[in-house]
Every structure is written in C-alpha cells, then in structure tokens.
Amino acid sequence: MSQLTLVTRAGDHELPVELNQSVVAVAKKHKVVWGHACQRGVCAQCRTLVLEGAEYLNETTKEEKLRLRKAERAEGFRLGCQIQIVQEGDVKLAHRPY
C-alpha cells in the first residue's frame, strides 16, 4: 500500500495515500497541521517542498505558476492546496511556508 509522508515542524506523519484529494484536505482530515488560509492558490501559506514521488502528483496548476516563481518550482516547490496524488506511489512532502 502506498504511503504519504507529511513532514512538519511537529515531526513526520505517515498517512495512507488518498487519490485526487489536495494535500491540505488530507492533512486536515487526519488532523495534521498544514498551514493554509485561502485553499485557492493565492496566499501560499501551504507552500510545500516535494521530497519524493513527484511523478505520482498532478501537473503544476495555473495557480501555482502565478504564485510561485519559476526558480521555486524548479527546486520542487508546490502549493499544498493544489497538489493531488493522482496515482498510487510513495510521496513525501514537507511544509515550507515563507
């Protein structure tokens, strides 16, 4: 079974993969603090670094392209409200707000 690992200041949280759900929604469901405010890709409080499993995620959204600099995206940063796991596989993400 695939695993989603969320890395926060409080430690690592290992959760089952839930397809087609935003990382913010999954974190909220499992009571993992993953800072966010708008959930629309505007505030970037949910800025997330993809550590492993980028190939299992949806494509970068237009909201991410507008909010995150090209250099940030090249380093592996995404927005937690926009990231969705679209196929089974192990994914590891770290919350990295500004």
Beta strands, then each sheet from edge to edge (+ up, - down):
strand 1: 3-8
strand 2: 11-16
strand 3: 47-52
strand 4: 77-79
strand 5: 91-95
sheet 1: 2+ 1- 5- 3+ 4-
end
